[in-house]
Amino acid sequence: MTDTVKYLLDESRIPKHWYNIAADLPVAAPPVLHPGTHQPVGPDDLAPLFPMELIMQEVSTEREVPIPEPVRDVYRQWRPSPLIRARRLEKALQTPAKIYYKYEGVSPAGSHKPNTAVAQAFYNQQAGVKRLVTETGAGQWGSALAFAGALFGLEVKVFMVRVSYDQKPYRRALMEPYGASCTPSPSNETQAGRAILAQRADHPGSLGIAISEAVEMAAPREDTKYALGSVLNHVLLHQTVIGQEAMAQMDMAGDYPDVIVGCTGGGSNFAGIVFPFLGAQLRGGKKVRIVAVEPAACPSLTRGPYAYDFGDTAHLTPLTKMHTLGSTFTPPGFHAGGLRYHGMAPMVSHIKQLGLIEAVAYHQTTCFEAGVLFARAEGIVPAPEANHAVKGAIDEALKCKAEGKSRTILFNLSGHGHFDMQAYIDYFDGKLQDLDYDEAELAMALAGLPSVKAA
């Protein structure tokens, strides 16, 4: 048996705790505020949406949060995920850099999303919840929660952003074998959806709208809770199994990253790979340069102000301080649907404000070009979202080439693109366009930011 196989079968390599970066931050993140009073929310304010265990994780400042054994038992199906040295990509780029990628596409749903979906389904089942309602952009989160719901006997309802619902039929189809139902958003099933459709019958949808529909459907029912696939602290917390494994695997390889790259939409896969390394740095370890890569058509980190805003379009959620393009902002329908969110995770936004990370934005054609180069070198076709991380890593490797310096680059390949073939067909047919957001619409959305006194 090879060392690689032994490692993958060794369940002791699966982390026993999630890592909470809140314990190591030099400055605490701003509080979440009640939309009516603008006072910090308490557990009772969140109870209609989440089980108490997840609420406690949301506000926790403990460095380590134990992973329940039933969750680790499910993780054993694909964790630890492989860390791979991209030697053929290095050769294709003729770079002196060493490139590693953590591959999360080995999960049953094909992305990093089950890391939190399984945990959320477990805690909800333990709390007696019977039904989960959620939103999804490109479909990775919806299929992950559908998978987790099937394991823990929960009914799952998914509102999928309409443009992705139409572009990615196989992603929505993946939810049905797991037993979930999927509805394009905006829909006629909620007041929020009907209001949007009344204004524009062919609205392409957005994650903010889909969140509004999911929250509206979940909040009134005692047997139903809401589940979110990114943005919130407890979601980012669950994803830190990625970075913890990567640290152990890099140690086995006798290496350590100089640069870490991750794609960013809501921030969960980025936090998953970055936070454990950043925490080590904050505790006195090696300094690592960290680069967040986002789409130029929805550039919350590079274009959005750091301000309090709603997480949804209908303003049903609390106010969080984040880099935001405005809760009413609707991005154009580019193919990386999982990155079409108006705001960045508050914790990712906070570390950006502290100067601990950098951010860059790319258009989709250059990201697909990078994804194709990666696929031809490494054999894995990335999801459109992951192509942004691939592009960022390649750019860092080319900088090393130009400077004649060898650095170690680590990036998170958050999922495969097997359900995104239409995007690749469009790319090779020359139909994939670099879409830009509407400056006037962005200005209008930002003008509508809630007025909140400094907190």
C-alpha positions as CSV (number, residue, x, y, z in Angstrom):
1,M,0.0,0.0,0.0
2,T,1.4,3.4,-1.0
3,D,1.9,6.2,1.4
4,T,-0.7,8.2,-0.4
5,V,-3.4,5.5,0.0
6,K,-2.4,5.0,3.6
7,Y,-2.8,8.7,4.2
8,L,-6.2,8.9,2.6
9,L,-7.5,5.9,4.5
10,D,-6.1,7.1,7.9
11,E,-9.2,8.6,9.6
12,S,-6.9,10.1,12.3
13,R,-5.9,12.6,9.6
14,I,-9.4,14.1,9.6
15,P,-9.5,17.1,11.9
16,K,-11.3,16.6,15.2
17,H,-12.0,20.3,15.6
18,W,-13.0,23.2,13.4
19,Y,-10.7,26.3,13.7
20,N,-12.2,29.6,14.8
21,I,-10.1,32.6,13.6
22,A,-12.1,34.9,16.0
23,A,-9.9,33.6,18.8
24,D,-6.7,35.0,17.2
25,L,-7.8,38.3,15.6
26,P,-6.0,41.4,16.9
27,V,-9.3,43.3,16.6
28,A,-12.8,41.7,17.0
29,A,-15.1,41.9,14.1
30,P,-18.0,44.4,14.3
31,P,-21.2,42.9,15.7
32,V,-24.3,41.8,13.7
33,L,-27.1,44.3,14.2
34,H,-30.8,44.1,14.5
35,P,-32.3,45.8,11.4
36,G,-34.9,47.7,13.5
37,T,-33.0,48.7,16.6
38,H,-29.4,48.7,15.2
39,Q,-28.4,47.0,18.4
40,P,-26.3,43.8,18.4
41,V,-28.5,40.7,17.8
42,G,-28.8,38.0,20.5
43,P,-29.5,34.3,20.2
44,D,-33.2,34.8,20.4
45,D,-33.2,37.0,17.3
46,L,-31.6,34.2,15.2
47,A,-33.6,31.3,16.7
48,P,-36.3,31.4,14.0
49,L,-33.7,30.6,11.4
50,F,-31.0,28.5,13.0
51,P,-30.7,25.8,15.7
52,M,-29.1,27.0,18.9
53,E,-25.8,25.0,18.4
54,L,-25.2,26.9,15.1
55,I,-26.1,30.2,16.7
56,M,-23.5,29.5,19.5
57,Q,-20.9,28.7,16.9
58,E,-21.8,31.9,15.0
59,V,-20.8,34.0,18.1
60,S,-18.1,31.8,19.5
61,T,-14.6,33.1,20.2
62,E,-13.2,29.6,21.2
63,R,-10.2,28.7,19.0
64,E,-11.4,25.0,18.6
65,V,-14.9,23.8,18.2
66,P,-15.2,20.0,18.4
67,I,-16.5,18.2,15.3
68,P,-19.3,15.8,16.3
69,E,-18.5,12.1,15.6
70,P,-21.5,11.6,13.3
71,V,-20.2,14.5,11.2
72,R,-16.7,13.1,11.1
73,D,-18.2,9.7,10.2
74,V,-19.7,11.3,7.0
75,Y,-16.5,13.2,6.3
76,R,-14.7,9.8,6.1
77,Q,-16.4,9.3,2.7
78,W,-14.0,11.8,1.1
79,R,-11.8,13.4,3.7
80,P,-8.9,14.0,3.9
81,S,-9.1,15.4,0.4
82,P,-5.9,15.3,-1.6
83,L,-3.2,17.9,-1.8
84,I,-1.5,17.7,-5.1
85,R,1.7,19.2,-6.4
86,A,0.9,20.6,-9.9
87,R,4.2,19.6,-11.5
88,R,2.9,19.5,-15.0
89,L,1.4,22.9,-14.7
90,E,4.7,24.2,-13.4
91,K,6.4,22.7,-16.4
92,A,3.8,24.2,-18.8
93,L,4.3,27.7,-17.3
94,Q,8.1,27.2,-17.1
95,T,8.0,28.7,-13.7
96,P,10.5,28.2,-10.8
97,A,7.5,28.3,-8.4
98,K,6.1,25.3,-6.7
99,I,2.4,25.0,-7.1
100,Y,0.1,22.9,-4.8
101,Y,-3.7,22.6,-4.9
102,K,-6.1,21.3,-2.4
103,Y,-8.8,19.4,-4.4
104,E,-12.3,19.6,-2.9
105,G,-14.0,18.1,-6.0
106,V,-13.7,14.6,-4.5
107,S,-16.7,15.1,-2.3
108,P,-20.0,13.4,-3.3
109,A,-21.4,16.7,-4.5
110,G,-18.2,17.7,-6.3
111,S,-17.2,20.7,-4.2
112,H,-16.2,22.0,-0.8
113,K,-19.8,22.7,0.2
114,P,-20.6,19.4,2.0
115,N,-18.1,20.3,4.7
116,T,-20.7,22.6,6.1
117,A,-23.9,21.1,4.7
118,V,-23.3,17.8,6.6
119,A,-22.6,19.8,9.8
120,Q,-25.7,22.0,9.4
121,A,-27.9,19.0,8.6
122,F,-26.7,17.2,11.7
123,Y,-27.3,20.1,14.1
124,N,-30.8,20.7,12.7
125,Q,-31.7,17.0,12.9
126,Q,-30.5,17.0,16.5
127,A,-32.7,20.0,17.2
128,G,-35.8,18.2,15.9
129,V,-36.0,20.1,12.6
130,K,-37.8,18.3,9.8
131,R,-37.2,20.7,6.8
132,L,-34.5,23.0,5.6
133,V,-34.9,25.8,3.1
134,T,-32.0,27.4,1.3
135,E,-30.8,29.3,-1.8
136,T,-28.1,28.3,-4.2
137,G,-26.2,30.2,-6.9
138,A,-24.5,27.8,-9.3
139,G,-26.0,24.8,-7.6
140,Q,-23.0,23.5,-5.6
141,W,-24.5,24.4,-2.3
142,G,-28.0,23.2,-3.2
143,S,-26.8,19.8,-4.2
144,A,-24.5,19.6,-1.1
145,L,-27.4,20.4,1.3
146,A,-29.6,17.9,-0.6
147,F,-27.0,15.2,-0.1
148,A,-26.7,16.1,3.6
149,G,-30.5,16.2,4.1
150,A,-30.8,12.7,2.7
151,L,-28.2,11.4,5.2
152,F,-30.0,12.9,8.2
153,G,-33.6,12.4,7.0
154,L,-34.4,16.1,6.3
155,E,-36.7,17.5,3.6
156,V,-34.8,20.1,1.6
157,K,-36.2,23.0,-0.5
158,V,-33.8,25.0,-2.7
159,F,-34.4,28.3,-4.4
160,M,-31.9,28.4,-7.3
161,V,-30.9,31.7,-9.0
162,R,-32.9,31.7,-12.2
163,V,-30.0,32.5,-14.6
164,S,-28.0,29.5,-13.1
165,Y,-31.2,27.3,-13.1
166,D,-31.4,27.8,-16.8
167,Q,-27.6,27.7,-17.5
168,K,-26.8,24.6,-15.4
169,P,-29.6,22.0,-15.7
170,Y,-27.4,19.2,-14.5
171,R,-26.6,20.9,-11.2
172,R,-30.2,21.3,-10.4
173,A,-30.9,17.7,-11.6
174,L,-28.3,16.5,-9.1
175,M,-30.5,17.6,-6.2
176,E,-33.4,15.4,-7.1
177,P,-31.8,12.0,-6.7
178,Y,-31.0,13.2,-3.1
179,G,-34.6,14.0,-2.6
180,A,-34.6,17.8,-2.7
181,S,-36.9,20.1,-4.6
182,C,-35.5,23.0,-6.6
183,T,-37.3,26.1,-7.7
184,P,-36.0,28.9,-9.9
185,S,-35.8,32.3,-8.1
186,P,-37.4,34.7,-8.2
187,S,-40.6,32.6,-8.0
188,N,-44.3,33.0,-7.3
189,E,-44.0,30.9,-4.2
190,T,-43.1,33.9,-1.9
191,Q,-44.0,37.5,-1.4
192,A,-40.4,38.6,-2.1
193,G,-40.3,36.6,-5.4
194,R,-43.7,37.9,-6.5
195,A,-42.7,41.5,-5.8
196,I,-39.5,41.1,-8.0
197,L,-41.4,39.5,-10.8
198,A,-44.0,42.2,-10.8
199,Q,-41.2,44.7,-11.5
200,R,-39.5,42.5,-14.1
201,A,-41.1,39.2,-15.3
202,D,-37.8,37.9,-16.8
203,H,-35.6,38.9,-13.9
204,P,-32.4,36.8,-13.9
205,G,-32.4,36.5,-10.1
206,S,-29.6,37.0,-7.6
207,L,-28.4,35.3,-4.5
208,G,-29.8,38.2,-2.5
209,I,-33.3,37.5,-3.9
210,A,-33.0,33.8,-3.4
211,I,-32.0,34.3,0.2
212,S,-35.1,36.5,0.7
213,E,-37.3,33.7,-0.6
214,A,-35.7,31.0,1.5
215,V,-35.8,33.1,4.7
216,E,-39.4,34.1,4.1
217,M,-40.4,30.5,3.7
218,A,-38.4,29.2,6.6
219,A,-39.0,31.7,9.4
220,P,-42.8,31.2,10.1
221,R,-42.7,27.4,10.4
222,E,-41.5,25.7,13.7
223,D,-40.4,22.5,11.9
224,T,-38.3,24.4,9.3
225,K,-35.0,26.2,9.5
226,Y,-32.9,28.2,7.0
227,A,-29.5,26.9,5.9
228,L,-26.8,29.1,4.3
229,G,-23.9,27.9,2.3
230,S,-21.4,30.8,2.8
231,V,-20.9,34.2,4.4
232,L,-21.8,33.4,8.1
233,N,-19.2,32.7,10.7
234,H,-20.4,29.1,11.4
235,V,-20.3,28.3,7.7
236,L,-16.7,29.5,7.4
237,L,-15.8,27.7,10.6
238,H,-16.9,24.3,9.1
239,Q,-14.8,24.8,6.0
240,T,-11.5,25.1,8.0
241,V,-11.1,21.3,7.8
242,I,-9.6,22.2,4.3
243,G,-6.8,24.4,5.6
244,Q,-6.1,22.2,8.6
245,E,-5.6,19.2,6.4
246,A,-3.5,21.3,4.0
247,M,-1.2,22.3,6.8
248,A,-0.6,18.7,7.8
249,Q,-0.1,17.7,4.2
250,M,2.3,20.5,3.4
251,D,4.3,19.4,6.5
252,M,4.4,15.9,5.1
253,A,5.8,17.3,1.9
254,G,8.4,19.3,3.8
255,D,7.1,22.6,2.4
256,Y,5.0,25.6,3.5
257,P,3.2,28.2,1.3
258,D,4.6,31.7,0.6
259,V,1.3,32.6,-1.2
260,I,-2.2,31.2,-0.7
261,V,-4.9,31.9,-3.4
262,G,-8.6,31.3,-3.2
263,C,-11.7,32.4,-5.2
264,T,-14.2,34.5,-3.3
265,G,-17.9,35.0,-3.7
266,G,-19.4,34.7,-0.3
267,G,-16.1,33.6,1.2
268,S,-16.5,30.1,2.5
269,N,-13.9,28.1,0.4
270,F,-11.5,31.0,0.7
271,A,-11.8,31.0,4.5
272,G,-11.5,27.2,4.6
273,I,-8.1,27.2,3.0
274,V,-6.8,30.5,4.4
275,F,-8.0,30.8,8.1
276,P,-5.9,28.0,9.6
277,F,-2.7,29.4,8.0
278,L,-3.6,33.0,8.9
279,G,-4.3,31.9,12.5
280,A,-0.9,30.3,12.7
281,Q,0.6,33.6,11.4
282,L,-1.3,35.6,13.9
283,R,0.1,33.4,16.7
284,G,3.7,34.1,15.6
285,G,4.1,31.7,12.7
286,K,5.4,32.3,9.2
287,K,3.9,35.3,7.4
288,V,1.9,34.2,4.3
289,R,0.7,36.4,1.5
290,I,-3.0,35.8,0.9
291,V,-4.8,36.7,-2.4
292,A,-8.6,36.6,-2.8
293,V,-9.7,36.4,-6.4
294,E,-13.2,37.6,-7.4
295,P,-15.1,38.1,-10.6
296,A,-14.8,41.6,-12.2
297,A,-18.6,41.5,-12.8
298,C,-19.3,41.2,-9.1
299,P,-16.3,42.8,-7.3
300,S,-17.4,43.2,-3.7
301,L,-13.9,43.1,-2.2
302,T,-12.3,45.3,-4.8
303,R,-15.1,47.7,-5.5
304,G,-17.6,47.6,-2.6
305,P,-17.4,49.8,0.4
306,Y,-17.0,48.3,3.9
307,A,-20.4,49.1,5.4
308,Y,-23.4,47.6,7.2
309,D,-25.9,46.0,4.8
310,F,-28.6,43.5,4.5
311,G,-27.7,40.0,3.4
312,D,-30.8,39.7,1.2
313,T,-32.7,41.9,-1.2
314,A,-36.0,42.0,0.7
315,H,-34.3,43.1,3.9
316,L,-35.4,40.2,6.0
317,T,-32.0,39.5,7.5
318,P,-29.9,41.2,10.2
319,L,-27.3,43.9,9.2
320,T,-23.7,42.8,8.9
321,K,-20.7,44.9,8.2
322,M,-19.1,43.7,5.0
323,H,-17.7,44.7,1.7
324,T,-20.9,45.2,-0.3
325,L,-22.2,46.3,-3.6
326,G,-25.7,46.9,-2.1
327,S,-28.4,44.4,-1.3
328,T,-30.5,45.3,-4.3
329,F,-27.5,44.9,-6.7
330,T,-28.1,42.3,-9.4
331,P,-24.9,41.1,-11.1
332,P,-24.9,40.2,-14.8
333,G,-25.4,36.5,-15.6
334,F,-21.8,35.3,-15.9
335,H,-21.1,31.5,-15.5
336,A,-19.5,31.5,-12.1
337,G,-22.9,31.6,-10.4
338,G,-21.5,30.8,-7.0
339,L,-19.7,34.1,-7.0
340,R,-22.7,36.3,-7.8
341,Y,-23.3,37.6,-4.3
342,H,-23.5,41.3,-3.5
343,G,-21.6,41.0,-0.2
344,M,-18.5,39.3,1.1
345,A,-18.4,37.3,4.3
346,P,-18.1,39.7,7.3
347,M,-15.1,37.8,8.7
348,V,-13.3,37.9,5.3
349,S,-14.2,41.6,4.9
350,H,-12.9,42.2,8.4
351,I,-9.5,40.7,7.7
352,K,-9.3,42.6,4.4
353,Q,-9.9,45.8,6.4
354,L,-7.1,44.7,8.8
355,G,-4.7,44.5,5.8
356,L,-4.2,40.7,6.3
357,I,-5.2,39.8,2.7
358,E,-5.2,41.2,-0.8
359,A,-7.9,41.1,-3.4
360,V,-7.9,41.1,-7.3
361,A,-10.7,40.8,-9.8
362,Y,-10.8,39.1,-13.2
363,H,-13.2,38.8,-16.1
364,Q,-14.5,35.3,-16.9
365,T,-12.8,34.6,-20.3
366,T,-9.3,35.0,-18.8
367,C,-10.4,32.7,-15.9
368,F,-11.7,30.1,-18.4
369,E,-8.4,30.4,-20.3
370,A,-6.6,29.6,-17.1
371,G,-8.9,26.7,-16.3
372,V,-8.4,25.1,-19.7
373,L,-4.6,25.4,-19.3
374,F,-4.9,23.8,-15.9
375,A,-7.1,21.0,-17.3
376,R,-4.7,20.2,-20.1
377,A,-1.8,20.0,-17.6
378,E,-3.4,18.4,-14.6
379,G,-6.4,16.5,-16.0
380,I,-9.1,18.1,-13.8
381,V,-11.7,20.4,-15.4
382,P,-12.4,23.1,-12.7
383,A,-15.7,24.6,-11.9
384,P,-16.1,28.2,-13.3
385,E,-15.8,29.5,-9.7
386,A,-12.6,27.6,-9.1
387,N,-11.2,28.9,-12.4
388,H,-10.7,32.2,-10.6
389,A,-8.4,30.6,-8.1
390,V,-6.5,28.8,-10.9
391,K,-6.1,32.2,-12.7
392,G,-4.8,33.8,-9.5
393,A,-2.3,31.0,-8.9
394,I,-1.0,31.1,-12.5
395,D,-0.5,34.8,-12.3
396,E,1.5,34.4,-9.1
397,A,3.6,31.6,-10.8
398,L,4.3,33.9,-13.8
399,K,5.4,36.6,-11.4
400,C,7.9,34.2,-10.0
401,K,9.1,33.4,-13.5
402,A,9.5,37.1,-14.4
403,E,11.4,37.7,-11.2
404,G,13.4,34.6,-11.3
405,K,12.3,33.6,-7.8
406,S,11.0,30.4,-6.5
407,R,8.0,30.6,-4.2
408,T,5.6,28.0,-2.9
409,I,2.0,28.7,-4.0
410,L,-1.1,27.0,-2.6
411,F,-4.6,27.3,-3.9
412,N,-7.9,25.8,-3.2
413,L,-9.5,24.0,-6.2
414,S,-12.9,24.2,-4.7
415,G,-14.8,22.0,-7.1
416,H,-14.9,20.2,-10.5
417,G,-16.7,21.5,-13.6
418,H,-18.4,18.3,-14.7
419,F,-21.9,20.0,-14.5
420,D,-20.6,23.1,-16.2
421,M,-19.9,21.8,-19.6
422,Q,-22.2,24.4,-21.3
423,A,-19.9,27.1,-20.0
424,Y,-16.9,25.4,-21.6
425,I,-18.9,24.8,-24.8
426,D,-19.7,28.5,-24.9
427,Y,-16.0,29.3,-24.2
428,F,-14.7,27.2,-27.1
429,D,-17.5,28.5,-29.4
430,G,-16.5,32.1,-28.7
431,K,-19.8,32.8,-27.1
432,L,-18.5,33.5,-23.6
433,Q,-18.5,37.2,-23.0
434,D,-16.8,39.4,-20.4
435,L,-19.8,41.0,-18.8
436,D,-19.6,44.2,-16.8
437,Y,-21.9,45.4,-14.1
438,D,-24.1,48.5,-14.7
439,E,-22.4,51.4,-13.0
440,A,-25.8,53.2,-12.6
441,E,-27.4,50.2,-11.0
442,L,-24.4,49.9,-8.6
443,A,-24.6,53.5,-7.7
444,M,-28.3,53.2,-7.0
445,A,-27.8,50.0,-4.9
446,L,-25.0,51.7,-2.9
447,A,-27.2,54.8,-2.3
448,G,-29.7,52.5,-0.6
449,L,-27.3,51.2,2.0
450,P,-28.8,51.5,5.5
451,S,-27.7,54.4,7.6
452,V,-26.0,53.0,10.7
453,K,-24.0,54.9,13.3
454,A,-20.4,53.7,13.8
455,A,-20.5,50.5,15.8
